[in-house]
Every structure is written in structure tokens, then in C-alpha cells.
Amino acid sequence: MAQRVLIIGASVGGATAAISLRAQGIETVLIERELTKAKPCGGAVPPAAFHEFDLPESLIDRKVKNCLIVSPSGQETHVPVVGSVPTGHDYVAMVRREVFDGYLRERAQQRGADLIHGQVIGLTVEHDGVSARYRSMIDGSEHVIRADVVIGADGAYSPTAKFLGLDPLPRAVAIQERIALTESQMARWEDTADLYLGREVSPDLYSWAFPKRDHIAVGIGVGPGHTRHARALLENLKRRLGASLDGGRLLLREAHALPMEPRRQMAFDRAMLIGDAAGLVVHTSGEGIYWAMKSGQFAAEALAQHLDAPAAANLRSYEKRWWKQYGTMYTFLRWLQWWGYGNERQMEVFTEMCRNPDVQRLTFDSYMHKQMAPAPWGAQMKMTWDIIKSQVRNYTQRRMPVREQDTASRIQATAGD
Ligand SMILES: Cc1cc2nc3c(=O)[nH]c(=O)nc-3n(C[C@H](O)[C@H](O)[C@H](O)COP(=O)(O)OP(=O)(O)OC[C@H]3O[C@@H](n4cnc5c(N)ncnc54)[C@H](O)[C@@H]3O)c2cc1C
């Protein structure tokens, strides 16, 4: 009898894992509880996802070629989206998750994966297989499904991780509104995405305005200590954007959690976790789509090798490969979040640092192509010197942050500010 893999969650990570498993002829079942609503998301995707997973560009609403970074005091840095060697594929893709996820799910089904519209409500791992209990989202009936191995692709709250007895991960929250604008208003964001830094829009992460075909998605991310202020921070961001949003029509308000720590262990006896369930969001950008897809692919490839002996010792080859390939990048981006968003003076330094052309190229090499090549020695010296100058300037003469309203004063200052 064919081996079967059960994947809980059929969003970007789960669907990609299913496609990779089917490519190797492995019988695969996806269970997804939500097939109509989109996953709350800014929908910024690197070109690497399109090349590595052979995705059509028709999924892209807009190609962003410029980023505007605005510091707490209103300093602006305009950054072209270009890597060290211009490739013709230098852009940030803006997608709508309802379109993107729908495509991946459909591809998984076309390649032979079964899709059940149900919510998993129980999971047990036994010596000879796994059993999941689920409730049909069509008629509410309850069923049990058995498989050889389970992949938890069920997001930041991961029921799979809970059923495996794992602790929840520390979580940030991101809240976003999609606002329909006229064509002439959208011209301001033709191929530009905005990032705003500052205590009153995001004390420890960042806030954004990401352009989609006919609307702008404005949102804020906020770390575990500040989640209760999320709505007030979003209102502040909209005030900042001011007249650009005048007359806009609210299409959707959406919010969700983001994991803030990768799991130490991502593979167990007969079970694996991928994407947000494994905590694989990167810190500086809150980026998780590519990482969910890539971890889905890596998990599927490890499973294909060990499906006859799916013990933790074998399946952990997935996480070993992961950290070997991406450990340095994760560590660096985590440090960058701590360093760049630590307080408002650092946010000023971060904004100024982004004016250095080598910083720009390194940033977009790592974002667009998932490569981290060290900069030449001379460039490193220049970057360091620019940062030291900026740091001295911002710590000796404080730039006054823009304050939109009272709420900001109720939002606690971050450490060192
Ligand atoms: C507001 C916001 C903005 C973001 N912006 C970006 C961005 O611009 N770019 C980027 O790369 N990342 C962004 N992220 C992060 C990105 O959305 C996630 O990292 C990514 O969706 C993770 O994919 P995943 O497949 O691991 O999990 P998810 O996309 O969270 O999918 C989990 C799936 O599991 C299903 N599920 C859960 N429980 C059950 C159950 N019991 N039974 C059946 N199904 C279940 C859910 O319905 C869901 O479909 C953002 C996140 C938020 C919240």
C-alpha cells in the first residue's frame, strides 16, 4: 500500500509541501479549515519564490522597484530594489493571498493531492502511524484519518504543535487594512512600497503601505510587549499617510499573529513542523511566505528519503539542512531587528544606513535571491564608518520624532529611548 502523508493546513507552506511530495509520487492528503477567506498578510514575496517554485508572474499584482523608508522624525530614504548584479528580476512582488494560496492549492490538487475541507480537532502519534480527528467544514460531521506521517503547516497558533505537547512560541501581532483608492491616488504607489518606523506606528517592528492592483494594504507589526496598542498604532499610521488615503474605501480589516522565535526542534517521530508552525518568520521584515514554502519543500524532501523509517532521528535531517543553509541569515536578521528597531534613535540610524549603496545591495541580495555574500573589504569599512557617524549624530543631537496624537504618548517608550 502507498505511504500517506497528512498535511494540516493548506496555505503556502502546506500546499508547497504537498506539491513536492506529489512530485515524488507520495500519497498526500491536505486538511484545511478555511478555504474562502484570505490569510491576513502584506503579500510581499521575493522573486526567488517565483523562480524556485516555477510560479507564473500572473499571480503578481505589482512589481515594487523602489522602497521609501520613513524614520520616526520623518527623514526619508529612497531605496532602489536592486541587488549586487542587476538580474532583470529585481523587484518585490506584491500578491493577494487569496489569489496566491488558491493557485498553490489548486496545483497541489492537480498533481494528485487530496484536499479535505475540515478542521483538525485531535491528533495522536502512535508507533505505527498517526491519527487525526477532524470536523468537516461542510456538514459538521466528525471523522478520523490515519497516515504514516503528519506535517503541521497550520500557522502561528499551530494546533499540531499543541497536540505534540510543545509550548506556544512568543508571538507578534500584525494588523492591516486594505483600502481601495482611485487610479490617480494609486499612482503615488505605482511601483513603490513604504515602510514607516517609529514608536507611534510600531515600537519594535515596522509599519507599511504595500500597493496591490486596485488598493493599498496599510498595516503595522508589533512585538509581544505592545500588542494591545495594535489598533491605535494602525490609526496613527493612517494619519501619517494623511491625504494619500482621502476618500479611500475600506475593503477589509485583518489581523493575525506572527511567531517571533524559530522552534529548536522541527521534526519528531512521525511528525514535522513547517512555516509559521515552526516559527520560521524572519525578524527584520516579518517575512514568512518564502520560508513557509521553502521549509515545506525541505520537509517533503527529507520525508521522501525516510518514509519507511520516519523516526525523529531520520526526519531531523530536514532541520539540519535548514539551519546549515539559512542559520547565518536568520541570526543576522534577528540581530538587525534588535539593532535597527531597538529605539527611535536607532531607527533614525537604520534609515540613514539604508542610504549606503552597499547596504542597499546587500539587503536586496538577501531578500530577493536569498543569498548572503560578504561585501568587499573596502565596502565594509565604508558601511561601518557611515554607521558610526550616523550613530554619533543621532545620539548627540536628537531628531524630534513626529507625533500624531495622544495615543502615542500612552505607548511606552522602548528601552533606551
Ligand atoms: C498582517 C500580516 C502581514 C504579513 N505580511 C507578510 C508579507 O508581506 N510577506 C511575507 O512573506 N510574510 C508576511 N506575513 C507572514 C506570512 O503571512 C506567514 O509567515 C505565512 O502565511 C506562513 O505560511 P504558513 O503556510 O506557515 O501558515 P499560514 O499561512 O498561517 O497557514 C496556516 C493554515 O493552517 C490552517 N489551519 C490552522 N489550524 C487548522 C486546523 N486545526 N485544521 C485545519 N487547518 C488549520 C489555517 O486555516 C491556514 O490556512 C504577514 C503576516 C501577517 C499576520
PDBQT file of the ligand as one rigid body, heavy atoms in Angstrom, charges set to zero:
ROOT
HETATM    1  C1  LIG A 501      -0.738  41.056   8.727  1.00  0.00    +0.000 C 
HETATM    2  C2  LIG A 501       0.413  40.183   8.263  1.00  0.00    +0.000 A 
HETATM    3  C3  LIG A 501       1.222  40.636   7.229  1.00  0.00    +0.000 A 
HETATM    4  C4  LIG A 501       2.222  39.802   6.722  1.00  0.00    +0.000 A 
HETATM    5  N1  LIG A 501       2.934  40.228   5.641  1.00  0.00    +0.000 NA
HETATM    6  C5  LIG A 501       3.833  39.385   5.056  1.00  0.00    +0.000 A 
HETATM    7  C6  LIG A 501       4.480  39.758   3.856  1.00  0.00    +0.000 A 
HETATM    8  O1  LIG A 501       4.244  40.833   3.293  1.00  0.00    +0.000 OA
HETATM    9  N2  LIG A 501       5.352  38.877   3.305  1.00  0.00    +0.000 N 
HETATM   10  C7  LIG A 501       5.632  37.670   3.882  1.00  0.00    +0.000 A 
HETATM   11  O2  LIG A 501       6.460  36.910   3.345  1.00  0.00    +0.000 OA
HETATM   12  N3  LIG A 501       5.029  37.295   5.030  1.00  0.00    +0.000 NA
HETATM   13  C8  LIG A 501       4.123  38.113   5.617  1.00  0.00    +0.000 A 
HETATM   14  N4  LIG A 501       3.463  37.710   6.747  1.00  0.00    +0.000 N 
HETATM   15  C9  LIG A 501       3.760  36.385   7.287  1.00  0.00    +0.000 C 
HETATM   16  C10 LIG A 501       3.066  35.287   6.449  1.00  0.00    +0.000 C 
HETATM   17  O3  LIG A 501       1.691  35.595   6.335  1.00  0.00    +0.000 OA
HETATM   18  C11 LIG A 501       3.234  33.932   7.108  1.00  0.00    +0.000 C 
HETATM   19  O4  LIG A 501       4.569  33.755   7.500  1.00  0.00    +0.000 OA
HETATM   20  C12 LIG A 501       2.852  32.791   6.150  1.00  0.00    +0.000 C 
HETATM   21  O5  LIG A 501       1.483  32.874   5.792  1.00  0.00    +0.000 OA
HETATM   22  C13 LIG A 501       3.106  31.436   6.809  1.00  0.00    +0.000 C 
HETATM   23  O6  LIG A 501       2.589  30.413   5.994  1.00  0.00    +0.000 OA
HETATM   24  P1  LIG A 501       2.185  29.019   6.629  1.00  0.00    +0.000 P 
HETATM   25  O7  LIG A 501       1.764  28.172   5.479  1.00  0.00    +0.000 OA
HETATM   26  O8  LIG A 501       3.260  28.530   7.516  1.00  0.00    +0.000 OA
HETATM   27  O9  LIG A 501       0.962  29.322   7.606  1.00  0.00    +0.000 OA
HETATM   28  P2  LIG A 501      -0.383  30.116   7.366  1.00  0.00    +0.000 P 
HETATM   29  O10 LIG A 501      -0.340  30.899   6.124  1.00  0.00    +0.000 OA
HETATM   30  O11 LIG A 501      -0.688  30.812   8.631  1.00  0.00    +0.000 OA
HETATM   31  O12 LIG A 501      -1.436  28.956   7.137  1.00  0.00    +0.000 OA
HETATM   32  C14 LIG A 501      -1.831  28.063   8.138  1.00  0.00    +0.000 C 
HETATM   33  C15 LIG A 501      -3.060  27.345   7.617  1.00  0.00    +0.000 C 
HETATM   34  O13 LIG A 501      -3.449  26.331   8.543  1.00  0.00    +0.000 OA
HETATM   35  C16 LIG A 501      -4.854  26.331   8.631  1.00  0.00    +0.000 C 
HETATM   36  N5  LIG A 501      -5.230  25.717   9.915  1.00  0.00    +0.000 N 
HETATM   37  C17 LIG A 501      -4.940  26.165  11.158  1.00  0.00    +0.000 A 
HETATM   38  N6  LIG A 501      -5.460  25.340  12.085  1.00  0.00    +0.000 NA
HETATM   39  C18 LIG A 501      -6.083  24.346  11.414  1.00  0.00    +0.000 A 
HETATM   40  C19 LIG A 501      -6.800  23.193  11.811  1.00  0.00    +0.000 A 
HETATM   41  N7  LIG A 501      -6.983  22.891  13.126  1.00  0.00    +0.000 N 
HETATM   42  N8  LIG A 501      -7.314  22.377  10.860  1.00  0.00    +0.000 NA
HETATM   43  C20 LIG A 501      -7.149  22.660   9.542  1.00  0.00    +0.000 A 
HETATM   44  N9  LIG A 501      -6.472  23.749   9.102  1.00  0.00    +0.000 NA
HETATM   45  C21 LIG A 501      -5.936  24.572  10.022  1.00  0.00    +0.000 A 
HETATM   46  C22 LIG A 501      -5.243  27.808   8.534  1.00  0.00    +0.000 C 
HETATM   47  O14 LIG A 501      -6.587  27.976   8.158  1.00  0.00    +0.000 OA
HETATM   48  C23 LIG A 501      -4.259  28.313   7.490  1.00  0.00    +0.000 C 
HETATM   49  O15 LIG A 501      -4.766  28.231   6.177  1.00  0.00    +0.000 OA
HETATM   50  C24 LIG A 501       2.474  38.519   7.304  1.00  0.00    +0.000 A 
HETATM   51  C25 LIG A 501       1.690  38.103   8.379  1.00  0.00    +0.000 A 
HETATM   52  C26 LIG A 501       0.675  38.918   8.866  1.00  0.00    +0.000 A 
HETATM   53  C27 LIG A 501      -0.172  38.426  10.003  1.00  0.00    +0.000 C 
ENDROOT
TORSDOF 0
